[in-house]
Amino acid sequence: MAMPHRYLVQFNPKQTPHFFTDILVIGAGIAGLRAALEVPAPLNVLVVTKDRIQQSNSTYAQGGIAGVLSPEDRFENHIEDTLRAGAGLCHRDIVEKVVREAPEQINDLIRWGTHFDEEDGQLALTREGGHSHRRIVHALGDATGYEVMRAIIERATETPNITLWGDTFTVDLLTHEGRCVGAVVWRVGQGLLLIWAKQTILASGGAGMVYRETTNPPVATGDGMAAAYRAGAALRDMEFMQFHPTVLYVAGSSRFLISEAVRGEGAYLRDRHGKRFMPEIDARAELAPRDVVAQAIVRQMEATRHPNVYLDLSHLDPAVVRRRFPGIDKMCKSFGLDISKDQIPVRPGAHYMVGGVTVDAEGQTTLPGLWAAGEVTSSGLHGANRLASNSLLEGLVFGAACGRTAAALAAEQPDTFTALPLASRFAPETDGALDVADITNSLRSLMVRHMGVTRDKAGLEQAERDVAFWCRYVRAREFSDRPGWELQNLLTIARLMIHSALVREESRGVHFRSDFPERDDTKWQRHIVCSPFQG
Ligand SMILES: Cc1cc2nc3c(=O)[nH]c(=O)nc-3n(C[C@H](O)[C@H](O)[C@H](O)COP(=O)(O)OP(=O)(O)OC[C@H]3O[C@@H](n4cnc5c(N)ncnc54)[C@H](O)[C@@H]3O)c2cc1C
């Protein structure tokens, strides 16, 4: 496959402005800001993010953060729940580290001004699917991410050694003699800049936008994973994308997540003929685990030849429904749907990228000088499936670990203020106009069709051929704006995901192969590592 150049853009260090920092953090979600807050003065931290500071998956998190905080609960319970969800691929040492650090991380957030919901003067703890005990702290009802990010952004903004740059797109990681030495970024109003960093922390989040239906905001285009791959870092577990079963499916709507709590309160799932189909599939009916419900929905959509199924709340008390789900009520109303009597169209959507850049317990990647934390990584915490509310926690624990360790190393590196002899030159394809939006939409639809909740060899091979074809002419170009770079990154991510899904000839966690429906521990209790970038 033609992968013509190491960097997406050309740059000449003699004609590009330079910026020097001790630590560069890419991404201003929970992982990036937590990392930045761990770096002590006098070290400088520059945090870059491609959109407004508030635009991240972290801000949209609803349910909460898991941590053992109740006297009835034990670390061992949280560890076992996480291992069970991960279907044999979690790393026990990592799970133990994250679970044991959770209470301290949650306390730090409280110290920094996060107001978690309380009951009788105590933190209110809720329980979610897969958790054996009540251990999820939440804020503003179902807007935990919004509140946590409000507090952490305020804290970072007030911290003198942290500089925050919004509207700054990281195009690529700079590498020199096998080390990451910073990044080439595009800053609105300034253009290309070369940022030289003693240590670089990647916290650029997930890749839900590679699917047409996703709960993720538009920033989640897998840029960091693709850039790390081009820079030579190892990635793994790319076949594991967690789907949320019930995402609002109305033309023109953003794909709004309809929380599991709606089914928890008694909502039914019905097909286009009004048939309630979950009871005959699983004894837990609508409350079966996410992957079971998502697969059942897809099968029912196929059987009824209909693009969605429906959530039905019409048998519940309308006053209770409206009081319990004000956000969902408001969103549905804006499309003329009354949740107390109308059927709400839903289908599964990409929710959480389990795979990513391989990191060790400190967040170190396989590329010296590059650290990573949060959804961009594969840390060994989630295995083949993420336990609900463990991902904000992962961002906190690994963000702090990266910040601490990268800072210790940076403190030992003297300032040189030297730009390294790096340049990027190539002859890009310039013939013919390219409709970037059209290819992006085609890719996102293809991923739903062939790399969605249910996969098989024939579909994956078709997807592999189509993506390889698009890559040939999209990667041969040089773009000068965000949509073009995002498309190039989405294509890279899609290629790695499809390849890994083809290789894994079994079903495990969130990866379901209809041609290999069983889990096969003899062959597949291992990670699939993406081979290094070629050419
Ligand atoms: C609707 C929804 C609900 C969720 N609910 C929960 C929940 O209740 N509990 C839970 O634990 N998890 C939840 N999750 C998952 C959780 O929110 C994420 O996994 C977590 O927030 C990821 O944090 P992060 O810091 O790694 O990435 P993000 O928060 O996504 O931050 C990534 C940052 O990187 C920036 N960035 C990306 N590309 C570039 C680039 N090229 N250049 C510069 N900057 C870039 C982005 O702009 C952003 O600032 C939910 C997710 C969604 C979408």
The ligand as a Gaussian input file, in Angstrom:
#p B3LYP/6-31G(d) Opt

LIG

0 1
 C      -20.933000      10.507000      25.675000
 C      -19.828000       9.874000      26.479000
 C      -20.053000       9.478000      27.788000
 C      -19.018000       8.912000      28.543000
 N      -19.236000       8.611000      29.860000
 C      -18.196000       8.170000      30.612000
 C      -18.349000       7.974000      32.007000
 O      -19.401000       8.226000      32.571000
 N      -17.272000       7.522000      32.720000
 C      -16.064000       7.253000      32.141000
 O      -15.124000       6.844000      32.841000
 N      -15.904000       7.442000      30.817000
 C      -16.921000       7.906000      30.043000
 N      -16.730000       8.119000      28.712000
 C      -15.395000       7.895000      28.160000
 C      -14.466000       9.014000      28.607000
 O      -15.144000      10.237000      28.511000
 C      -13.202000       9.085000      27.766000
 O      -12.646000       7.837000      27.595000
 C      -12.168000       9.988000      28.426000
 O      -12.759000      11.233000      28.696000
 C      -10.957000      10.179000      27.543000
 O      -10.151000      11.190000      28.092000
 P       -8.834000      11.619000      27.332000
 O       -8.237000      12.742000      28.105000
 O       -8.007000      10.447000      27.032000
 O       -9.357000      12.145000      25.899000
 P      -10.329000      13.353000      25.572000
 O      -11.083000      13.793000      26.740000
 O      -11.088000      12.981000      24.355000
 O       -9.313000      14.520000      25.204000
 C       -8.569000      14.474000      24.009000
 C       -8.004000      15.848000      23.744000
 O       -7.081000      15.795000      22.656000
 C       -7.356000      16.830000      21.732000
 N       -6.866000      16.432000      20.417000
 C       -7.265000      15.387000      19.657000
 N       -6.551000      15.378000      18.504000
 C       -5.697000      16.424000      18.553000
 C       -4.730000      16.954000      17.658000
 N       -4.496000      16.427000      16.451000
 N       -4.030000      18.043000      18.039000
 C       -4.266000      18.641000      19.239000
 N       -5.186000      18.202000      20.108000
 C       -5.884000      17.097000      19.767000
 C       -8.859000      16.989000      21.821000
 O       -9.269000      18.207000      21.287000
 C       -9.050000      16.880000      23.335000
 O       -8.702000      18.084000      23.963000
 C      -17.750000       8.693000      27.951000
 C      -17.530000       9.082000      26.633000
 C      -18.545000       9.681000      25.902000
 C      -18.254000      10.114000      24.498000

